[in-house]
Amino acid sequence: MRRALLLVSLLALVLPGLASAHATLERTAPPYQKRLSRAPAQVVLAFNQRVRLLPGSVRVYDAAGRLRSGRPRLSATGRAIVTPLLSLPRGGYTVRWHALSAGDGHVVAGVFTFGVRAAAPEPDRAYGAAGPGVAEYVVRWLYFAGLSLVLGGLAFRLVLLPGPLPRLLERRFYLVQTVALVSVLETGIAAFLLRGDDALQVPFTRFLYSDLSAIARTDFGSAFIAMTLGFACVLALVFLAWLTDKRWLLWPALVLSLGLASGLSLSGHSASEPNSSLWSRLADWAHVSAASLWTGGLATLLLVFLAAPELRRVAFARFARLAPVFLTVLVAAGVYLTILRLPRLADLWQTGYGRVLVVKLSLVVLALAWGGVHHFLVRPRLERPGVLSRLPHSLAGESAVGMAVLLLAAILVNSSPPPVSPSQAPAQAASAPPLRGHR
């Protein structure tokens, strides 16, 4: 074990040195996502060491995909690439670049955007970027699943079972929390890398040495950095509570996790739509949090049934009283967001976003019915013989429905609602960006 830790430590020290051997982009002109009052005459990329040009090293595209740049050249020092530009009318522009690092021979690449008298498009919405694919949906779903286990598990432990627990249940609770938090951290990193891959659209060998600073400066990137650091702190709090048996440390872990969940509402594609606002982001956060508390609570209740039979009755009765609160918030916030993002009823069946939403709403209705059976029919009959022994299968089924709801939420948070119709545009013109990047 000590040798393994030593190896990891050495790798942590060595790998940053290896990574710094290739050329790193230090400065661009125009700057990242800058809105300019007048068109620049050239694009300059400055590196920390000498680079060599490759065919098409720097290409500048307008929103329609027309090439607006000339032939790039190296500066006298060899540390900068200067690319002349054609006349640029008002609009957003995408700069895609790649160069050969003279130091180690690696090809470095990147993308950034700027605007001329218009807002610059997000790098992952710029010309040439790909939309989220199946891998990104799966990763985001795994992120949601891990988050739900964290939020629902912590809330269940602190609110519904605040006292001492049987040793087996306590150990399994902390194991599930640790695994869930590690999953959140790892899938968060994977989501960031996939978003960068969507934006850059370069071969994997080039992606390894790509410049992702443009993605890190977006709302998604900022949320990713904050959430990664934040959930690392949550993991530390949970681990300390486990080691020291101080349950009060779980309270700051729960509060911090709820706050960090707002990053999901700030980092999805729908957060940048013209009809997005502070209220829509708050509603989205409430929607995701309620879904996570409900789904994670169900999973924790199932854990109680499997590890502590003596607590089944009290745990089920308490959760059955609290679950309607989560579902009420889930439905209320969902209805508000549906009306906001799909102002026309026909959007529900005429758009892909609407059809996914219909499936999600159907599963929520199923979950409401399932929860209603547990609350009104099962809870009053808990004292009857055989009722508790049959509940684990029902709880597993309801948990599966909750996980399916989270999967569809992962698809929707990475998707853009239908565009605003012309009749609605005047009311939202102040917040709408002048130009959307092509996908």
C-alpha positions in Angstrom: 0.0 0.0 0.0 2.8 2.4 0.9 4.6 1.6 -2.4 1.4 2.4 -4.3 1.0 5.7 -2.6 4.6 6.6 -3.3 4.1 5.7 -7.0 1.0 7.9 -7.1 2.9 10.8 -5.4 5.8 10.5 -7.9 3.5 10.5 -10.8 1.7 13.6 -9.5 5.1 15.3 -9.3 6.4 14.1 -12.6 3.4 14.4 -14.9 3.0 18.2 -14.5 6.6 18.6 -15.6 6.0 16.4 -18.6 2.8 18.3 -19.5 4.7 21.6 -19.5 7.2 20.4 -22.0 5.0 21.2 -25.0 4.0 24.7 -26.1 1.3 26.5 -24.2 -0.8 29.3 -25.5 -0.3 32.3 -23.3 -2.1 35.1 -25.0 -4.5 35.8 -27.9 -5.4 39.0 -29.8 -8.4 39.4 -29.8 -8.8 38.0 -26.3 -11.1 35.1 -25.6 -14.8 35.8 -26.2 -14.2 39.5 -26.4 -16.8 41.8 -28.0 -14.9 44.3 -30.2 -16.2 47.7 -31.2 -14.3 47.4 -34.6 -13.0 44.6 -36.7 -9.3 43.5 -36.0 -6.9 43.3 -38.9 -5.2 40.1 -37.6 -5.3 37.3 -35.1 -2.2 36.8 -32.9 -1.5 33.6 -30.9 1.5 33.9 -28.5 3.1 30.8 -27.0 5.5 30.2 -24.2 8.1 28.6 -26.6 8.8 28.2 -30.3 6.2 26.5 -32.5 6.1 25.5 -36.1 3.3 26.0 -38.6 1.2 23.2 -40.0 -1.2 23.4 -43.0 -4.1 25.5 -42.0 -2.6 26.3 -38.6 -5.0 29.1 -37.9 -8.5 29.4 -39.5 -11.1 32.1 -38.7 -14.7 31.4 -39.6 -17.8 33.5 -39.5 -21.1 32.1 -38.2 -22.0 30.7 -41.7 -18.7 28.8 -41.9 -17.0 31.0 -44.4 -13.2 31.3 -44.1 -12.3 34.9 -43.1 -8.6 34.5 -42.6 -5.5 34.6 -44.8 -2.2 32.6 -44.7 -0.7 32.5 -41.2 3.0 33.3 -40.5 5.4 32.9 -37.6 6.8 36.0 -35.8 10.5 36.7 -35.7 10.9 34.9 -32.4 8.9 31.9 -33.6 6.7 32.1 -30.5 3.7 33.7 -32.1 1.5 33.0 -35.1 0.1 36.0 -36.9 -2.9 35.5 -39.2 -4.2 38.4 -41.4 -8.0 38.8 -41.6 -10.4 39.8 -44.3 -12.9 42.5 -43.7 -15.1 41.3 -40.9 -18.7 42.5 -40.8 -20.7 42.5 -37.6 -21.1 39.0 -36.1 -19.4 36.3 -34.1 -16.3 34.5 -35.2 -14.5 31.3 -34.4 -10.7 30.8 -34.4 -9.6 27.2 -34.8 -5.8 26.7 -34.5 -3.2 23.9 -34.2 0.6 24.1 -34.2 3.6 21.9 -33.8 5.5 22.3 -30.5 9.2 22.8 -31.4 10.2 21.4 -28.0 8.7 18.0 -27.9 7.0 17.6 -31.4 3.5 17.4 -30.0 0.7 19.0 -31.9 -1.2 21.5 -29.7 -4.7 22.7 -30.7 -7.5 24.9 -29.5 -10.5 27.1 -30.3 -11.7 30.5 -29.1 -14.3 33.0 -30.3 -14.7 36.8 -30.5 -17.4 39.1 -31.8 -17.4 42.3 -33.9 -20.1 44.6 -32.5 -21.9 41.4 -31.4 -21.6 38.9 -28.6 -19.1 36.1 -29.2 -20.6 32.6 -29.3 -19.7 30.1 -26.6 -16.8 27.9 -27.8 -19.0 24.8 -27.6 -21.6 26.5 -29.7 -19.2 28.0 -32.2 -18.9 27.1 -35.9 -17.6 23.5 -36.2 -18.6 22.4 -32.7 -20.6 19.3 -32.3 -23.6 19.0 -30.1 -23.7 16.7 -27.0 -23.7 13.0 -28.0 -24.6 9.8 -26.2 -21.4 9.7 -24.2 -22.1 13.1 -22.7 -25.7 12.2 -21.9 -24.6 9.0 -20.1 -21.8 10.8 -18.2 -24.2 13.6 -17.1 -26.8 10.9 -16.0 -24.1 9.2 -13.9 -23.3 12.6 -12.5 -27.0 13.1 -11.6 -27.2 9.6 -10.1 -24.1 10.2 -7.9 -25.4 13.6 -6.8 -28.8 12.1 -5.9 -27.1 9.5 -3.7 -25.2 12.2 -2.0 -28.1 14.6 -1.4 -30.7 12.0 -0.7 -28.4 10.0 1.5 -27.2 12.9 3.6 -30.7 14.3 4.0 -32.1 10.9 4.9 -29.4 10.3 7.5 -29.6 13.7 9.1 -33.4 14.3 9.0 -35.0 10.9 9.1 -32.5 8.8 11.0 -30.5 11.3 13.1 -29.5 9.0 15.9 -27.0 6.2 16.2 -27.4 3.4 13.5 -26.5 -0.3 13.6 -22.9 -0.8 12.7 -23.5 -2.5 9.4 -25.9 0.2 8.2 -23.6 3.0 9.3 -20.6 1.4 7.4 -22.6 0.9 4.3 -24.0 4.4 4.4 -20.5 5.9 4.4 -19.3 3.5 1.7 -22.2 4.5 -0.5 -21.5 8.2 0.2 -17.8 7.8 -0.6 -18.4 5.9 -3.8 -21.1 8.5 -4.9 -18.8 11.5 -4.2 -15.9 9.9 -6.1 -18.3 9.2 -9.0 -19.4 12.8 -8.9 -15.8 14.0 -9.1 -14.8 11.6 -11.9 -17.9 12.0 -14.0 -17.6 15.8 -13.6 -14.1 15.7 -15.1 -15.3 13.4 -17.9 -18.1 15.8 -18.7 -15.7 18.7 -18.9 -13.4 16.8 -21.2 -16.3 15.7 -23.4 -17.5 19.3 -23.7 -14.0 20.3 -24.7 -14.0 17.5 -27.3 -17.3 18.8 -28.6 -15.8 22.2 -29.1 -12.4 21.3 -30.5 -13.3 18.4 -32.8 -9.7 17.2 -33.1 -8.3 13.7 -33.1 -7.7 12.1 -29.7 -3.9 12.4 -30.1 -4.2 16.1 -30.5 -6.9 16.5 -27.8 -4.4 15.2 -25.2 -2.3 18.4 -25.7 -5.2 20.7 -26.5 -5.8 24.1 -24.9 -9.0 23.9 -22.9 -8.8 27.4 -21.3 -11.5 28.7 -23.6 -13.9 26.1 -22.2 -12.8 26.8 -18.7 -13.8 30.4 -19.1 -17.4 29.6 -20.1 -20.3 29.4 -17.6 -20.0 25.6 -17.9 -16.3 25.7 -17.2 -16.6 28.0 -14.2 -19.4 25.8 -12.8 -17.3 22.7 -13.4 -14.3 24.1 -11.5 -16.4 25.3 -8.6 -18.3 22.1 -8.3 -15.2 19.9 -8.6 -13.4 21.8 -5.8 -16.6 22.0 -3.7 -17.4 18.3 -3.9 -13.8 17.5 -3.0 -14.5 19.4 0.2 -17.8 17.5 0.7 -15.8 14.2 0.3 -13.4 15.4 2.9 -16.2 16.3 5.3 -17.9 13.0 4.9 -14.7 11.1 5.3 -13.9 13.1 8.5 -17.3 12.4 9.9 -16.7 8.7 9.2 -13.3 8.6 10.8 -14.1 10.7 13.9 -17.8 9.6 14.3 -18.9 13.3 14.4 -22.2 13.3 12.6 -22.5 17.1 12.8 -19.9 17.3 10.0 -22.6 15.9 7.6 -24.6 19.1 8.0 -22.1 21.4 6.2 -21.6 18.6 3.7 -25.3 18.6 2.9 -25.6 22.4 2.8 -22.6 22.6 0.5 -23.9 19.9 -1.8 -27.2 21.6 -2.2 -25.5 24.8 -3.1 -23.2 23.1 -5.5 -26.2 21.5 -7.2 -27.0 24.9 -8.6 -24.0 24.6 -10.9 -26.0 22.1 -13.0 -28.6 24.8 -13.6 -25.9 27.2 -14.7 -23.9 24.9 -16.9 -26.5 23.4 -19.2 -27.2 24.6 -22.7 -30.7 25.7 -21.7 -29.3 28.2 -19.2 -28.0 30.4 -22.0 -31.3 30.5 -23.9 -32.9 34.0 -24.5 -35.8 33.2 -22.2 -33.5 32.1 -19.4 -33.5 34.2 -16.2 -32.7 34.1 -12.5 -36.1 32.7 -11.8 -35.7 29.9 -14.4 -32.3 29.0 -13.0 -33.7 28.9 -9.4 -36.6 26.8 -10.6 -34.2 24.5 -12.4 -32.1 24.2 -9.2 -35.2 23.4 -7.2 -36.3 20.8 -9.8 -32.9 19.0 -9.8 -32.5 19.2 -6.0 -36.0 17.8 -5.3 -35.5 15.0 -7.9 -32.1 14.1 -6.3 -33.4 14.2 -2.7 -36.4 12.0 -3.7 -34.4 9.5 -5.8 -31.4 9.4 -3.4 -33.8 9.1 -0.4 -35.5 6.0 -2.0 -32.1 4.4 -2.6 -31.1 5.1 1.0 -34.4 3.6 2.2 -33.7 0.5 0.2 -30.3 0.3 1.9 -32.0 0.5 5.3 -34.3 -2.4 4.3 -31.3 -4.5 3.3 -28.9 -3.7 6.2 -31.1 -2.9 9.2 -34.5 -4.8 9.2 -35.3 -3.4 12.7 -35.5 0.1 11.3 -37.7 -0.7 8.3 -40.9 0.5 9.8 -39.8 3.8 11.2 -37.7 4.7 8.2 -40.4 3.9 5.7 -43.1 5.8 7.7 -40.9 8.9 8.0 -39.8 8.9 4.3 -43.5 8.4 3.2 -44.3 11.7 5.0 -41.5 13.6 3.5 -41.5 12.3 -0.1 -44.7 14.2 -1.1 -42.8 17.5 -0.3 -40.0 16.6 -2.8 -42.5 15.5 -5.5 -44.6 18.7 -5.1 -41.5 20.8 -5.6 -40.4 18.6 -8.5 -43.7 18.9 -10.2 -44.3 22.7 -9.5 -40.8 23.6 -10.8 -41.2 21.3 -13.8 -44.5 22.8 -14.8 -43.0 26.3 -14.6 -40.0 25.4 -16.7 -42.2 23.6 -19.3 -44.4 26.6 -19.8 -41.3 28.9 -20.0 -39.4 26.7 -22.5 -42.3 25.4 -24.5 -44.8 28.3 -24.9 -46.8 26.5 -27.5 -48.6 23.3 -26.6 -47.7 21.8 -30.0 -44.0 22.0 -29.0 -44.6 19.0 -26.8 -45.0 16.7 -29.8 -43.5 18.7 -32.7 -40.0 19.2 -31.2 -37.4 16.7 -30.0 -37.0 18.6 -26.7 -40.8 18.4 -26.2 -41.0 14.7 -26.9 -38.2 13.9 -24.4 -40.1 16.1 -21.9 -43.3 14.2 -22.5 -41.6 11.0 -21.6 -40.1 12.5 -18.5 -43.5 13.9 -17.4 -45.0 10.5 -17.9 -42.4 8.9 -15.7 -43.0 11.6 -13.1 -46.7 10.9 -13.1 -45.9 7.2 -12.7 -43.7 8.1 -9.7 -46.5 10.2 -8.2 -48.9 7.3 -8.5 -46.3 4.9 -7.0 -45.5 7.2 -4.2 -49.3 7.7 -3.6 -49.7 4.0 -3.2 -46.9 3.9 -0.6 -48.2 6.9 1.3 -51.9 6.2 1.4 -52.2 2.4 1.1 -49.0 0.9 2.4 -48.1 3.2 5.3 -51.3 2.6 7.2 -50.8 -1.1 6.9 -47.2 -1.4 8.0 -48.2 -3.4 11.1 -49.8 -6.2 9.0 -47.7 -9.3 8.6 -45.8 -9.6 5.3 -46.1 -6.0 4.2 -42.6 -5.0 5.1 -41.1 -8.1 3.5 -42.6 -7.2 0.1 -41.6 -3.6 0.1 -38.0 -3.9 -1.1 -39.1 -4.9 -4.6 -41.5 -2.0 -4.7 -38.9 0.5 -3.5 -36.4 -0.9 -6.1 -39.0 -0.3 -8.8 -39.7 3.3 -7.7 -36.0 3.9 -7.5 -35.6 2.7 -11.1 -38.3 5.2 -12.2 -36.4 7.9 -10.4 -33.2 7.1 -12.1 -35.0 7.1 -15.4 -36.3 10.6 -14.6 -32.7 11.7 -13.9 -31.5 10.2 -17.3 -34.1 12.3 -19.1 -33.1 15.3 -17.1 -29.5 14.7 -18.2 -30.6 14.8 -21.8 -32.7 17.9 -21.3 -30.1 19.9 -19.4 -27.7 19.4 -22.4 -30.3 20.3 -25.0 -31.6 23.6 -26.2 -35.4 24.3 -26.1 -37.1 25.3 -29.4 -36.1 28.8 -30.5 -38.2 31.8 -29.4 -40.9 32.7 -32.0 -40.8 36.1 -33.6 -43.9 37.2 -31.7 -42.1 36.6 -28.4 -38.7 38.0 -29.5 -39.5 41.7 -28.7 -40.2 41.0 -25.0 -36.9 39.1 -24.7 -34.7 41.2 -27.1 -32.8 42.7 -24.3 -31.5 39.4 -23.0 -31.2 37.6 -26.3 -27.7 37.3 -27.8 -27.4 38.9 -31.3 -25.9 35.7 -32.8 -26.0 32.0 -32.1 -23.1 29.7 -33.0 -23.9 27.1 -35.6 -23.6 23.5 -34.5 
